[in-house]
Amino acid sequence: MHVIGFCRFSYPAEGGFQVEHSSVAARMAYLYAPERMEERFRHFETLCLPGLRAQTDGDFTFLILVGAAMPDRWMQRLLALVEGFPQAVVVPRTPGPHRQVCQEVINAARDMGQPCLQFRHDDDDAVAVDFVATLRAAARDCAALTAGHRLVGFDWNRGYIGRPDAQGIHAEECVTPYWGVAQAMAVQPGARQTIMNFGHARINQFMPTVTFTDTAMYVRGHNDHNDSRQKKHVKPVSLPRLDAAGEALFRSRFAIDADHIRRVFA
C-alpha cells in the first residue's frame, strides 16, 4: 500500500492550534517570528528529518504542508533541508480550515481507488528508522481487520520524550498511548477521511485501533514552542541527559546524531 506521511510546518491554519489567535495575520506573525522559526528549523533538521531519511523502507511519500505566504528566507531554508530527500514534497497552501486543508492535501497525493497507510508527524518529533517497514508489517498482520473496516488506527506507544540543546540530548523513555507520534491509519479505497480528521488522543473513539508496546518507535520533541506547551497550566518536564550509551542508541534507532545536535544548537 502507498504510505503517506503528513507534517504541518508552521502552516497558518484556521483552527488546529491549542493556542488561539485573533486573526490569521496574528497567527502568521506568531508562527513566522524569527526566534520561533529558528527553533523549529533546528528540531526539524536534527530530530525529524534524520530518521525519515534513514528509513529501511524508503517507499513512502512525506508531505510537508506550509503556508503559501511563508517568508522566502524560511521557504528557501526548508527547501535546502529536504534537498536530496526524494520522498519529501513541500505543499504550499493559503490559510484555510485546518482539517479540510489537511484532508485535501493528503487525498490529492493518493490514488483514491486504492487503499493506503497514512501517518501524522510533527516537525519536532522523530520515528525509528524501521517505522515504515513496521507499519507495513502491522497492516499485513491485521489484513482481516483492515478489510472489514474503512479505517483502522495503529499506535506505537513506547518511545522517548527528548529535548536537544548545545550539549546534546536530554531524554527519558516513556509509554504514552495515542500521543500523535508513531501513529498511523489504514484507509480503504474511496474513504475520504484522513488521519488528520481525527484528534490523535481520541482516534480510538472513531475506529478500531491496534496498539504496539514492544519497542521504542518515537522521540517526542520537547521545546519552548510546542503548541501543547503554551498554556499556563503545563508544567516543565525534567529530563536526564543521555550518556554515551544513550546517544549511541538514539543514533542507531532514530538516526539522531548528538554531535550534529551540538553543532546545530551551539
SEBANU-797684 format. One record per residue (C-alpha): residue number from 0; residue in three letters; z, y, x. Coordinates in Angstrom, 3 decimals, always signed. Layout:
<rs>
  num  residu         w         v         u
  NUM     ALA         Z         Y         X
...
</rs>
This chain:
<rs>
  num  residu         w         v         u
    0     MET    +0.000    +0.000    +0.000
    1     HIS    -0.600    +3.585    +1.009
    2     VAL    +2.646    +5.025    +2.410
    3     ILE    +3.137    +8.758    +1.838
    4     GLY    +5.977   +10.783    +3.361
    5     PHE    +6.720   +14.229    +1.968
    6     CYS    +8.501   +17.135    +3.656
    7     ARG    +9.080   +20.704    +2.461
    8     PHE    +9.077   +23.067    +5.426
    9     SER   +10.568   +26.350    +4.196
   10     TYR    +8.401   +26.294    +1.085
   11     PRO    +9.406   +29.158    -1.264
   12     ALA    +9.526   +27.143    -4.476
   13     GLU   +10.659   +28.361    -7.839
   14     GLY   +13.813   +26.271    -8.103
   15     GLY   +14.573   +23.307    -5.841
   16     PHE   +17.296   +25.072    -3.839
   17     GLN   +21.035   +24.831    -4.308
   18     VAL   +21.284   +28.473    -3.246
   19     GLU   +19.712   +30.784    -5.817
   20     HIS   +17.753   +33.965    -5.067
   21     SER   +16.951   +36.899    -7.340
   22     SER   +13.193   +36.651    -6.795
   23     VAL   +10.507   +34.783    -4.877
   24     ALA   +10.345   +37.723    -2.457
   25     ALA   +14.081   +37.428    -1.794
   26     ARG   +13.718   +33.694    -1.230
   27     MET   +10.879   +34.230    +1.227
   28     ALA   +12.903   +36.828    +3.114
   29     TYR   +15.741   +34.299    +3.392
   30     LEU   +13.508   +31.385    +4.376
   31     TYR   +11.462   +33.256    +6.996
   32     ALA   +14.364   +35.090    +8.648
   33     PRO   +13.947   +34.602   +12.443
   34     GLU   +17.393   +33.079   +13.055
   35     ARG   +16.936   +30.521   +10.307
   36     MET   +13.383   +29.635   +11.314
   37     GLU   +14.366   +29.148   +14.950
   38     GLU   +16.972   +26.618   +13.859
   39     ARG   +14.574   +24.843   +11.509
   40     PHE   +11.954   +24.513   +14.230
   41     ARG   +14.440   +23.198   +16.773
   42     HIS   +15.623   +20.494   +14.398
   43     PHE   +12.085   +19.687   +13.268
   44     GLU   +10.964   +19.271   +16.887
   45     THR   +13.927   +17.291   +18.218
   46     LEU   +15.154   +15.288   +15.199
   47     CYS   +12.432   +14.982   +12.567
   48     LEU    +9.170   +14.500   +14.445
   49     PRO   +10.083   +12.065   +17.250
   50     GLY   +10.915    +9.107   +15.020
   51     LEU    +7.886    +9.692   +12.814
   52     ARG    +5.555    +9.895   +15.802
   53     ALA    +7.051    +6.666   +17.182
   54     GLN    +6.727    +4.541   +14.020
   55     THR    +5.919    +0.929   +14.796
   56     ASP    +3.638    +1.008   +11.749
   57     GLY    +1.548    +4.144   +12.044
   58     ASP    -0.428    +3.584    +8.848
   59     PHE    +1.048    +6.377    +6.717
   60     THR    +0.460    +9.973    +5.673
   61     PHE    +3.074   +12.666    +6.261
   62     LEU    +2.594   +15.686    +4.013
   63     ILE    +4.248   +18.951    +5.076
   64     LEU    +4.400   +21.478    +2.240
   65     VAL    +4.554   +25.103    +3.410
   66     GLY    +4.189   +28.499    +1.809
   67     ALA    +0.673   +29.946    +1.879
   68     ALA    +2.244   +33.263    +2.916
   69     MET    +4.234   +31.812    +5.822
   70     PRO    +4.015   +34.384    +8.624
   71     ASP    +1.314   +33.478   +11.125
   72     ARG    +3.754   +33.186   +14.041
   73     TRP    +5.587   +30.383   +12.220
   74     MET    +2.421   +28.707   +10.946
   75     GLN    +0.912   +28.565   +14.433
   76     ARG    +4.141   +27.169   +15.847
   77     LEU    +4.208   +24.475   +13.162
   78     LEU    +0.591   +23.504   +13.771
   79     ALA    +1.246   +23.295   +17.513
   80     LEU    +4.191   +20.937   +16.955
   81     VAL    +2.154   +18.485   +14.857
   82     GLU    -0.894   +18.566   +17.116
   83     GLY    -1.609   +15.028   +18.234
   84     PHE    +0.261   +13.593   +15.235
   85     PRO    -2.671   +12.468   +13.068
   86     GLN    -0.511   +11.319   +10.172
   87     ALA    +0.730   +14.887    +9.599
   88     VAL    -1.076   +17.010    +7.007
   89     VAL    +0.094   +20.620    +6.562
   90     VAL    -0.418   +21.708    +2.951
   91     PRO    -0.094   +25.475    +2.232
   92     ARG    +0.678   +26.387    -1.371
   93     THR    +1.586   +29.570    -3.198
   94     PRO    +5.060   +29.679    -4.780
   95     GLY    +5.355   +27.627    -7.947
   96     PRO    +7.749   +25.392    -9.911
   97     HIS    +9.365   +23.066    -7.390
   98     ARG    +8.902   +19.659    -8.979
   99     GLN    +5.433   +20.460   -10.317
  100     VAL    +4.067   +21.633    -6.966
  101     CYS    +5.564   +18.675    -5.074
  102     GLN    +4.103   +16.280    -7.637
  103     GLU    +0.652   +17.860    -7.407
  104     VAL    +0.610   +17.742    -3.602
  105     ILE    +1.682   +14.103    -3.422
  106     ASN    -0.682   +12.913    -6.140
  107     ALA    -3.604   +14.775    -4.571
  108     ALA    -3.086   +12.696    -1.414
  109     ARG    -3.111    +9.294    -3.123
  110     ASP    -5.579    +7.103    -4.957
  111     MET    -4.158    +7.175    -8.492
  112     GLY    -5.796    +3.842    -9.228
  113     GLN    -3.772    +2.086    -6.531
  114     PRO    -0.030    +1.545    -6.024
  115     CYS    +1.695    +3.448    -3.252
  116     LEU    +5.003    +3.859    -1.465
  117     GLN    +6.499    +7.347    -1.172
  118     PHE    +9.409    +8.633    +0.868
  119     ARG   +11.086   +12.018    +0.961
  120     HIS   +12.097   +13.595    +4.231
  121     ASP   +13.833   +16.844    +5.153
  122     ASP   +12.736   +18.824    +8.200
  123     ASP   +16.093   +18.372    +9.941
  124     ASP   +16.529   +14.634    +9.360
  125     ALA   +15.303   +11.540   +11.204
  126     VAL   +14.355    +7.985   +10.328
  127     ALA   +14.390    +4.926   +12.541
  128     VAL   +11.191    +4.042   +14.375
  129     ASP   +10.664    +0.970   +12.162
  130     PHE   +11.241    +2.744    +8.849
  131     VAL    +7.654    +2.498    +7.576
  132     ALA    +7.385    -1.150    +8.611
  133     THR   +10.743    -1.926    +6.989
  134     LEU    +9.711    -0.117    +3.801
  135     ARG    +6.532    -2.177    +3.568
  136     ALA    +8.510    -5.376    +4.110
  137     ALA   +11.017    -4.378    +1.400
  138     ALA    +8.173    -3.752    -1.052
  139     ARG    +6.710    -7.179    -0.276
  140     ASP   +10.099    -8.832    -0.730
  141     CYS   +10.524    -7.084    -4.085
  142     ALA    +6.973    -7.705    -5.341
  143     ALA    +8.138    -9.244    -8.610
  144     LEU   +10.421    -6.274    -9.288
  145     THR    +7.785    -3.651    -8.496
  146     ALA    +5.189    -5.495   -10.587
  147     GLY    +7.427    -5.240   -13.628
  148     HIS    +8.341    -1.557   -13.330
  149     ARG    +6.295    +1.634   -12.976
  150     LEU    +8.805    +2.989   -10.449
  151     VAL   +11.292    +1.224    -8.153
  152     GLY   +13.599    +3.015    -5.731
  153     PHE   +14.567    +1.891    -2.224
  154     ASP   +17.566    +3.303    -0.409
  155     TRP   +18.830    +2.630    +3.107
  156     ASN   +22.395    +3.907    +3.088
  157     ARG   +23.572    +3.262    +6.646
  158     GLY   +22.873    +5.836    +9.322
  159     TYR   +24.365    +8.792   +11.144
  160     ILE   +25.223   +12.364   +10.488
  161     GLY   +24.265   +14.332   +13.594
  162     ARG   +24.397   +17.844   +14.985
  163     PRO   +22.354   +18.755   +18.080
  164     ASP   +23.325   +21.551   +20.457
  165     ALA   +22.745   +22.738   +24.017
  166     GLN   +24.995   +19.970   +25.375
  167     GLY   +23.444   +17.068   +23.475
  168     ILE   +24.323   +15.432   +20.173
  169     HIS   +27.446   +15.204   +18.041
  170     ALA   +27.131   +12.210   +15.703
  171     GLU   +29.032    +9.645   +13.704
  172     GLU   +27.941    +6.568   +11.789
  173     CYS   +28.274    +6.671    +8.009
  174     VAL   +27.330    +4.761    +4.873
  175     THR   +26.260    +7.151    +2.124
  176     PRO   +24.136    +5.915    -0.804
  177     TYR   +21.279    +7.950    -2.277
  178     TRP   +21.565   +10.720    +0.294
  179     GLY   +17.870   +11.553    +0.221
  180     VAL   +17.018   +10.397    +3.734
  181     ALA   +15.500    +6.940    +4.309
  182     GLN   +14.940    +6.905    +0.552
  183     ALA   +11.661    +5.726    -0.953
  184     MET    +9.953    +4.700    -4.159
  185     ALA    +7.281    +2.194    -5.113
  186     VAL    +4.819    +3.715    -7.595
  187     GLN    +2.432    +1.736    -9.768
  188     PRO    -1.195    +2.764   -10.378
  189     GLY    -1.544    +5.641   -12.825
  190     ALA    +2.098    +6.705   -12.633
  191     ARG    +2.116   +10.461   -12.025
  192     GLN    +5.823   +10.897   -11.380
  193     THR    +6.631   +11.088    -7.677
  194     ILE    +9.766   +10.675    -5.618
  195     MET   +10.207   +14.460    -5.766
  196     ASN   +10.508   +14.365    -9.565
  197     PHE   +13.990   +12.893    -9.210
  198     GLY   +17.179   +14.211    -7.677
  199     HIS   +17.913   +11.915    -4.751
  200     ALA   +21.542   +11.327    -5.785
  201     ARG   +20.558   +10.296    -9.310
  202     ILE   +17.417    +8.262    -8.754
  203     ASN   +19.225    +5.072    -9.839
  204     GLN   +19.689    +6.579   -13.318
  205     PHE   +15.945    +6.508   -13.964
  206     MET   +14.671    +3.281   -12.394
  207     PRO   +15.842    +0.057   -10.798
  208     THR   +16.788    +0.573    -7.159
  209     VAL   +17.363    -1.708    -4.207
  210     THR   +19.898    -0.770    -1.542
  211     PHE   +19.981    -1.915    +2.092
  212     THR   +23.033    -1.552    +4.336
  213     ASP   +22.335    -3.910    +7.211
  214     THR   +21.089    -1.470    +9.842
  215     ALA   +21.171    +2.237   +10.654
  216     MET   +17.987    +3.781    +9.287
  217     TYR   +18.522    +7.560    +9.414
  218     VAL   +20.120   +10.575   +11.038
  219     ARG   +21.126   +13.255    +8.561
  220     GLY   +20.891   +16.565   +10.410
  221     HIS   +23.900   +18.860   +10.168
  222     ASN   +23.419   +22.570   +10.818
  223     ASP   +24.437   +26.011    +9.616
  224     HIS   +21.319   +26.474    +7.488
  225     ASN   +21.407   +23.229    +5.478
  226     ASP   +20.744   +24.243    +1.891
  227     SER   +23.612   +21.978    +0.812
  228     ARG   +25.987   +23.759    +3.191
  229     GLN   +25.527   +27.316    +1.915
  230     LYS   +28.151   +27.071    -0.816
  231     LYS   +31.670   +28.275    -0.077
  232     HIS   +33.460   +25.041    -1.034
  233     VAL   +31.554   +22.944    +1.543
  234     LYS   +33.851   +22.059    +4.426
  235     PRO   +32.717   +21.784    +8.059
  236     VAL   +32.257   +18.295    +9.448
  237     SER   +33.880   +17.389   +12.754
  238     LEU   +31.681   +15.041   +14.748
  239     PRO   +32.349   +13.370   +18.122
  240     ARG   +29.886   +13.919   +20.960
  241     LEU   +27.694   +10.943   +21.824
  242     ASP   +28.338    +9.318   +25.187
  243     ALA   +25.591    +7.846   +27.363
  244     ALA   +25.510    +4.627   +25.320
  245     GLY   +25.235    +6.595   +22.088
  246     GLU   +22.422    +8.718   +23.486
  247     ALA   +20.600    +5.550   +24.549
  248     LEU   +20.965    +4.129   +21.032
  249     PHE   +19.540    +7.317   +19.495
  250     ARG   +16.631    +7.188   +21.934
  251     SER   +15.747    +3.567   +21.116
  252     ARG   +16.491    +3.606   +17.388
  253     PHE   +15.265    +7.074   +16.389
  254     ALA   +13.218    +8.258   +19.416
  255     ILE   +15.673   +11.170   +19.645
  256     ASP   +15.997   +12.242   +23.284
  257     ALA   +19.243   +14.034   +24.146
  258     ASP   +17.626   +15.586   +27.227
  259     HIS   +14.883   +17.015   +25.025
  260     ILE   +17.552   +18.436   +22.710
  261     ARG   +19.387   +20.037   +25.618
  262     ARG   +16.182   +21.719   +26.787
  263     VAL   +15.212   +22.999   +23.341
  264     PHE   +18.688   +24.207   +22.380
  265     ALA   +19.555   +25.698   +25.791
</rs>
